[in-house]
Amino acid sequence: MRSILNPALLGGALLVCMQAAAQQPAAGQNRGVIELMNQVEAVNVELKRLRGELEVLTNALDNAQRRQRDMYLDLDTRLRRLEGSGGEGAQLQDKAHAELEARVRRLEAALAARESPGTAAAVPAAPAAPSVGAVAAPTPPVAPTPPSVQSPASAAATADANSPRRVYDAALAAYRGGDYQGAIAAFDAFVKRFPRDALAPNAQYWIGDSWFNLRDFRAAANAQQALISGYPDSTKVPDAMLNLSSAQSALGEGAAARKTLEDVIAKYPQSDAAEKARQRLGRLN
């Protein structure tokens, strides 16, 4: 009986060993596959992060080029305005001074006419005590104090300082100086004060771009969405869509960023923004 059972036991043990040996390579292979998948996932995460950083840098470069172009156009416009109105401005200033002098002379003449011709009338003697039944003479009226006269030049300067262009330029100066929080506040006040002004879409765009520079990408996206929906006919809309796409990419919303770029190309195919959108889509592919 022992000689019959021993071979059976040996065969069973051998089978168990063979199965274990067969399972060991399979387990090792599974671990290798899992490690490889983890590495691939880590590479994908890093790639998404790098794409977001690339969008941020690309948007910063686009904005720098746009600011340089805007500054050049603004400077050229101001120089042309000064060249074209140099003589006219001097004539207006001379006319304002002449009007001011004439007004002062008229006020002086009016004051002199209210007084008596003689100097004694200007300082009247103390009145005698009235007799019984006599009627007291009426007290002469006091000459009124002349109103303060504001210079036409100063009034024009005050009005010009409160003009939409001046307010916008002040906000833009804060943006160019790197004071993005101050620029956001100034541009937001401009949009609320002059919502229908031609510069209002530009102001709304710079609000979004300032938030982007502060790396608050959600606020940047919301600001550009407000421009797109509030001023759909503005020429700033394509640039706002580019900025929106960059914010969406930085937020990790790759599908939304791609859709926004495709919308730029479809709606504004001949614009500079469409060309930039094509380049960014090429990098995403």
C-alpha positions as CSV (number, residue, x, y, z in Angstrom):
1,M,0.0,0.0,0.0
2,R,2.9,2.4,0.8
3,S,4.5,1.8,-2.6
4,I,1.2,2.7,-4.3
5,L,0.5,5.9,-2.4
6,N,4.0,7.4,-2.5
7,P,4.0,8.0,-6.3
8,A,0.6,9.6,-6.1
9,L,1.6,11.9,-3.4
10,L,4.7,12.8,-5.3
11,G,2.7,13.5,-8.4
12,G,0.3,15.8,-6.6
13,A,3.2,17.7,-5.0
14,L,4.9,18.1,-8.4
15,L,1.6,19.4,-9.9
16,V,1.3,22.0,-7.1
17,C,4.9,23.2,-7.6
18,M,4.4,23.5,-11.4
19,Q,1.2,25.6,-10.9
20,A,3.0,27.9,-8.4
21,A,5.9,28.2,-10.8
22,A,3.6,29.1,-13.6
23,Q,1.8,31.7,-11.5
24,Q,4.9,33.5,-10.4
25,P,5.8,34.9,-13.8
26,A,2.2,35.9,-14.4
27,A,2.1,37.9,-11.1
28,G,5.4,39.5,-11.9
29,Q,4.1,40.5,-15.3
30,N,1.0,42.0,-13.8
31,R,3.0,44.2,-11.4
32,G,5.1,45.4,-14.4
33,V,1.9,46.3,-16.3
34,I,0.5,48.2,-13.3
35,E,3.8,50.1,-12.8
36,L,3.8,51.0,-16.5
37,M,0.3,52.3,-16.4
38,N,1.1,54.4,-13.3
39,Q,4.0,55.9,-15.2
40,V,1.9,56.7,-18.2
41,E,-0.7,58.4,-16.0
42,A,2.0,60.4,-14.3
43,V,3.3,61.5,-17.7
44,N,-0.2,62.5,-18.8
45,V,-0.7,64.6,-15.7
46,E,2.7,66.3,-16.2
47,L,1.8,66.9,-19.9
48,K,-1.5,68.6,-18.9
49,R,0.4,70.8,-16.5
50,L,2.9,71.8,-19.1
51,R,0.2,72.6,-21.6
52,G,-1.5,74.8,-19.0
53,E,1.8,76.6,-18.4
54,L,2.4,76.9,-22.1
55,E,-1.1,78.5,-22.5
56,V,-0.2,81.0,-19.8
57,L,3.1,82.0,-21.4
58,T,1.5,82.2,-24.9
59,N,-1.2,84.4,-23.6
60,A,1.3,86.6,-21.8
61,L,3.3,87.0,-25.0
62,D,0.2,87.8,-27.0
63,N,-0.8,90.4,-24.5
64,A,2.6,92.0,-24.5
65,Q,2.6,92.3,-28.3
66,R,-1.0,93.7,-28.2
67,R,0.0,96.2,-25.5
68,Q,3.0,97.3,-27.6
69,R,0.8,97.8,-30.7
70,D,-1.8,99.7,-28.7
71,M,0.8,102.0,-27.2
72,Y,2.2,102.7,-30.6
73,L,-1.2,103.5,-32.1
74,D,-2.1,105.6,-29.1
75,L,1.1,107.6,-29.3
76,D,0.7,108.1,-33.1
77,T,-2.9,109.3,-32.6
78,R,-1.9,111.8,-30.0
79,L,1.0,113.2,-32.1
80,R,-1.3,113.6,-35.1
81,R,-3.9,115.3,-32.9
82,L,-1.3,117.7,-31.5
83,E,0.1,118.4,-35.0
84,G,-3.3,119.1,-36.4
85,S,-4.6,121.3,-33.6
86,G,-1.6,123.2,-32.5
87,G,-2.6,126.6,-34.0
88,E,-6.3,126.1,-33.2
89,G,-5.5,125.3,-29.6
90,A,-3.5,128.5,-29.1
91,Q,-6.4,130.5,-30.6
92,L,-8.9,128.9,-28.3
93,Q,-6.7,129.7,-25.3
94,D,-6.3,133.3,-26.3
95,K,-10.1,133.6,-26.8
96,A,-10.8,132.1,-23.4
97,H,-8.4,134.6,-21.7
98,A,-10.1,137.5,-23.6
99,E,-13.6,136.4,-22.6
100,L,-12.4,136.1,-18.9
101,E,-11.0,139.6,-18.9
102,A,-14.1,141.0,-20.5
103,R,-16.3,139.3,-17.9
104,V,-14.2,140.7,-15.0
105,R,-14.5,144.2,-16.5
106,R,-18.3,143.9,-16.8
107,L,-18.5,142.8,-13.2
108,E,-16.4,145.8,-12.0
109,A,-18.5,148.2,-14.0
110,A,-21.7,146.7,-12.5
111,L,-20.3,147.2,-9.0
112,A,-19.3,150.7,-9.7
113,A,-22.8,151.5,-11.1
114,R,-24.5,150.3,-7.9
115,E,-22.5,152.8,-5.8
116,S,-22.9,156.7,-5.7
117,P,-20.8,158.6,-8.1
118,G,-18.9,160.3,-5.2
119,T,-16.7,158.6,-2.7
120,A,-18.7,160.1,0.2
121,A,-21.7,158.0,-0.9
122,A,-19.6,154.9,-0.4
123,V,-19.3,155.8,3.4
124,P,-22.6,157.4,4.5
125,A,-22.7,159.7,7.5
126,A,-24.5,158.6,10.6
127,P,-28.2,159.6,10.3
128,A,-29.7,162.3,12.5
129,A,-32.5,161.4,15.0
130,P,-35.8,161.7,13.1
131,S,-38.3,164.3,14.3
132,V,-41.7,163.3,15.5
133,G,-43.9,162.5,12.5
134,A,-41.0,162.4,10.1
135,V,-40.6,159.3,8.0
136,A,-37.2,157.7,8.2
137,A,-35.3,157.4,5.0
138,P,-35.0,153.9,3.7
139,T,-31.7,152.1,4.2
140,P,-29.9,151.9,0.8
141,P,-29.4,148.3,-0.4
142,V,-26.0,146.7,0.1
143,A,-24.3,145.8,-3.1
144,P,-24.3,142.0,-3.6
145,T,-21.1,140.0,-3.5
146,P,-20.1,139.1,-7.0
147,P,-20.2,135.4,-7.8
148,S,-16.9,133.6,-8.1
149,V,-15.9,133.3,-11.7
150,Q,-14.4,130.0,-12.8
151,S,-11.8,130.2,-15.6
152,P,-13.0,128.6,-18.8
153,A,-9.7,126.9,-19.1
154,S,-10.0,125.4,-15.6
155,A,-13.6,124.3,-16.3
156,A,-12.5,122.7,-19.5
157,A,-9.6,121.0,-17.7
158,T,-12.0,119.6,-15.1
159,A,-14.4,118.3,-17.7
160,D,-11.6,116.8,-19.7
161,A,-10.2,115.0,-16.5
162,N,-13.7,113.4,-16.1
163,S,-14.0,112.4,-19.7
164,P,-14.3,108.7,-20.6
165,R,-10.9,108.8,-22.4
166,R,-9.1,110.2,-19.4
167,V,-10.7,107.7,-17.0
168,Y,-9.8,104.9,-19.3
169,D,-6.2,106.1,-19.8
170,A,-5.8,106.3,-16.0
171,A,-6.9,102.7,-15.6
172,L,-4.7,101.5,-18.5
173,A,-1.7,103.2,-16.9
174,A,-2.3,101.2,-13.8
175,Y,-2.5,98.0,-15.9
176,R,0.7,98.8,-17.7
177,G,2.4,99.6,-14.4
178,G,1.7,96.1,-13.1
179,D,-1.0,97.2,-10.6
180,Y,-3.5,94.6,-11.7
181,Q,-5.7,95.0,-8.7
182,G,-5.9,98.8,-9.2
183,A,-6.5,98.3,-12.9
184,I,-9.4,95.9,-12.2
185,A,-11.0,98.4,-9.9
186,A,-10.5,101.3,-12.3
187,F,-11.8,99.4,-15.4
188,D,-14.7,98.0,-13.5
189,A,-15.7,101.6,-12.4
190,F,-15.3,102.7,-16.0
191,V,-17.6,100.0,-17.3
192,K,-20.3,100.8,-14.7
193,R,-20.0,104.5,-15.3
194,F,-19.8,104.4,-19.1
195,P,-21.4,101.1,-20.1
196,R,-22.2,102.2,-23.7
197,D,-19.0,104.0,-24.4
198,A,-16.9,102.7,-27.3
199,L,-14.1,101.9,-24.9
200,A,-16.3,99.8,-22.5
201,P,-15.5,96.4,-24.3
202,N,-11.8,97.2,-24.1
203,A,-12.1,97.9,-20.4
204,Q,-14.0,94.7,-19.8
205,Y,-11.2,92.8,-21.7
206,W,-8.5,94.3,-19.6
207,I,-10.4,93.3,-16.5
208,G,-10.2,89.6,-17.6
209,D,-6.6,89.9,-18.6
210,S,-5.7,91.5,-15.3
211,W,-7.3,88.5,-13.5
212,F,-5.4,86.2,-15.7
213,N,-2.1,87.9,-14.8
214,L,-3.1,87.5,-11.1
215,R,-3.5,83.7,-12.0
216,D,-7.2,83.8,-10.9
217,F,-8.2,81.9,-14.0
218,R,-11.9,81.4,-13.0
219,A,-12.4,85.2,-12.6
220,A,-10.5,85.8,-15.9
221,A,-12.9,83.4,-17.7
222,N,-16.0,85.0,-16.1
223,A,-14.8,88.5,-17.1
224,Q,-14.2,87.5,-20.8
225,Q,-17.6,85.7,-20.9
226,A,-19.1,89.0,-19.7
227,L,-17.5,90.8,-22.6
228,I,-18.6,88.1,-25.2
229,S,-22.2,88.2,-24.0
230,G,-22.5,91.9,-23.2
231,Y,-20.7,93.3,-26.3
232,P,-21.2,90.6,-29.0
233,D,-20.5,93.0,-31.8
234,S,-17.2,94.4,-30.4
235,T,-14.0,93.8,-32.3
236,K,-12.5,92.7,-28.9
237,V,-14.6,89.5,-28.9
238,P,-12.0,87.3,-30.8
239,D,-9.2,88.4,-28.4
240,A,-11.6,87.8,-25.5
241,M,-12.3,84.2,-26.7
242,L,-8.5,83.6,-27.0
243,N,-8.1,84.7,-23.4
244,L,-11.0,82.6,-22.4
245,S,-9.5,79.6,-24.0
246,S,-6.2,80.2,-22.2
247,A,-8.0,80.4,-18.9
248,Q,-10.0,77.2,-19.5
249,S,-6.8,75.4,-20.4
250,A,-5.1,76.7,-17.2
251,L,-8.1,75.4,-15.3
252,G,-7.7,71.9,-16.8
253,E,-10.8,72.2,-19.0
254,G,-9.1,71.0,-22.1
255,A,-12.3,70.1,-24.1
256,A,-13.8,73.5,-23.4
257,A,-10.6,75.3,-24.4
258,R,-10.5,73.4,-27.7
259,K,-14.1,74.2,-28.4
260,T,-13.5,77.9,-27.8
261,L,-10.6,77.9,-30.2
262,E,-12.7,76.2,-32.8
263,D,-15.4,78.8,-32.3
264,V,-12.9,81.6,-32.9
265,I,-11.9,80.0,-36.2
266,A,-15.5,79.4,-37.3
267,K,-16.8,82.9,-36.4
268,Y,-13.8,85.1,-37.2
269,P,-11.8,83.1,-39.8
270,Q,-9.9,86.2,-41.2
271,S,-8.9,87.7,-37.9
272,D,-5.5,87.6,-36.2
273,A,-7.1,85.7,-33.3
274,A,-8.2,82.9,-35.7
275,E,-4.6,82.5,-36.9
276,K,-3.4,82.2,-33.3
277,A,-6.3,79.8,-32.5
278,R,-5.1,77.6,-35.4
279,Q,-1.6,77.6,-34.1
280,R,-2.7,76.6,-30.6
281,L,-4.9,73.8,-31.9
282,G,-1.9,72.5,-33.9
283,R,0.0,72.3,-30.6
284,L,-2.8,70.5,-28.9
285,N,-3.0,67.8,-31.6
